């Protein structure tokens, strides 16, 4: 991954960290599901692909994804210069980074507390 892509991922991470409450679920599995659901649907919206809305969880993630995709489009004009494959690569990198920051690299012990 080149420096430009890393910089763009960090810009997207920064927005999520400052503006999105969905990243703060209290259990690892919740964060994993939320990251997957919201970021996958955001990628689909940015790439003009169909978004699955079968379950209540799908619809919940979709609402957050719509807000995130709109914010990204309005704040980061460089997104409009990217093709679908580049957007997918960007969103994959964002997903990996968010999983690290909110799950695997987190020092929050509540995430793995069986009694919480």
Beta strands, then each sheet from edge to edge (+ up, - down):
end
